Amino acid sequence: MIELKHLCKQFGQRLAVDDLMLSVAKGEVFGLLGHNGAGKSTAIGMMLGQVWPTSGEAKICGYEVYRHRRQALGRVGAIFESPAFYEYLSGWRNLEILTGYSAAPSHARMREVIAWVGLSGREYSKVGTYSHGMRARLALGQALLPGPELLILDEPSDGLDPEGIHEMRQTILRLRQELGLTILLSSHLLNEVEQLCTRIAVLNNGRKVFEGTIAETRHVNKVRLKTNDFCAAVTLLREHQLITQERDGHLIELSPGTGTDQVVALLVERGLRVFEIAPEEQTLEGFYLGLMQNKRQEESR
């Protein structure tokens, strides 16, 4: 559904997106992560034909966006940056106007989508009376009206309260399960990405620094270790090259090929008491922060 090849975008002296390669298969919920300025919005802008690439190729639904824009984007719905609405008009009238630029949907289709996003009963109220969560649902409704196969969502839960975030998450899950949509999701809410996405890519200063499944982000060799003297244990384990690093006064990362049995055997042999040793399951947040820290260290060398 999405195929990016050697995609680059330069603004003056700044390289916003650098040789981006990305592939999203039909039916996936794919997360695009990165800090502010990492290149996420620029990449999405190029996918949607709103930002012209410096070089490279962006294919959507099998069509190159800049040579065959109409075919590429004909079955794409998107929430990109901050959706703008006419405050003095109703939600219904806003949808009529904003979708009328391409092909006006039937009233039956509009009612169906309004029900889908949970705005039934408020569709004739002025948008100026809508809460932030209702505006987010209206934006999603606008993206769904053309009947897309691919949905691109740039920070869909931005600014929502916990209840609104939960509602948006459930709606996105329904879209995939019941309509079979392919979804590209850009978000800073790592907990939401972890619950929604099957695969992710992480951008850092315009470059892709990771692409893989959520399961891969949890596959780390970190172990929770509690002893009577953690500092002495770490020194000993480093001397025998059984660990690569330690963190937070209770976590160690095992060297490749090292098992917890080797750690326990060495510590007990040297007179240290081991109260607990157990694998530490890593969250997506932990993986992301560790990845960014490693990249900063590499760049400072």
Secondary structure, 3 states (H helix, E strand, C coil): CEEEEEEEEEECCEEEEEEEEEEECCCCEEEEEECCCCCHHHHHHHHCCCCCCCEEEEEECCEECCCCHHHHHCCEEEECCCCCCCCCCEHHHHHHHHHHCCCCCCHHHHHHHHHHCCCCCCCCCEHHHCCHHHHHHHHHHHHHCCCCCEEEEECCCCCCCHHHHHHHHHHHHHHHHHHCCEEEEECCCHHHHHHHCCEEEEEECCEEEEEEEHHHHHCCCEEEEEECCHHHHHHHHHHCCCEEEEECCCEEEECCCCCHHHHHHHHHHCCCCEEEEEECCCCHHHHHHHHHHHHHHHHHC
